[in-house]
Amino acid sequence: MSHTAVQHTQAPLPPVGEQKSLSHRGLPRWAPAGFALVGILLGTGIGAAAGLDSKVQWGLIAVIAFLGVSYVTTSVVENKRQAKDRLATSIVWVCFVLAVIPLFSLLWTTISRGVKALDPYFLTHSMAGIPSAEQGGGVYHALIGTLEQVGIATVISTPIGLLTAVYLVEYGKGALAKAVTFFVDVMTGIPSIVAGLFILSIVLMFKIEPSGLLGSLALTILMMPVVVRSTEEMLKLVPNELREAALALGVPKWRMILKVVLPTAIGGITTGVMLAIARIAGETAPIILLVFGSQLINTNPFEGAQSSLPFYIYEQYKAGEVASIDRAWAAALVLIAFVMILNLVARGIARWKAPKTGR
């Protein structure tokens, strides 16, 4: 075909003005924010006009108005397909906001009420000789108890959970592996009070005195299945090609696991351990049953009663005095900060140990 024939077969492009006229109408990028503002105004106006006292009802009206305005406006300006897509996106955003509001409300309440009693004195002194109705005292003894009890539980449960996960992924086959997996899943949902009662039954049988170690054993029961499950999932993510390459070089399987599999998954394993620590740091029931609490500083977790941050919060709030309730909120803020620091450390380690992508 000649060059002239090719030119005749190609359709000429329309002028620039006609190209713009053929484009579909679309809403601006700030349209969702405008819909949200309209929904809030409608919810506030309808709620106030109807005399509704509950702000939750105002919020529900605002959500319905936001979804309705978003769908109708998009249908008129664009088309029904885009309207359905925007409606689904709006529902996702509404669910996200509804999930975030309680979290921010909890943080705001804890921070606003906890800062009243939180100061360096509060973090460096115990409640020895301080009546519950008086100002003063601190959380130092409870902070030491939490660190020691959670530390002992971590030292016990981490190697056991790690080795169990290695067995399930690398060696486990047959009925035994299925039974271990089943019991790990069951233990994941065990209430903390059940773990405390289990250790308490042993304490009563052998007439053992309360100590921080007993609370740590109950926390170990709660922490171990979380470590097993998280480590198992991380080991499964290691590519089989790495295992096969190591075995092809004649490396024993145990050495392959130690030198190839575990280093590859160490970031995710560490993150799982940190999250398991954060999970047990706020448990109260086992500590009440086994540690008994103490107003004094006890740095020996193997002898005598100890306190912990969750038990301290329970103890101070139960007293019912203004000063004790302020101390309870301050201790709750310290506990939240402790858990938040653990999560930040876990994220940092996961980012640090993540596999480096090269060209």
Disulfide bonds with the S-S distance in Angstrom:
none
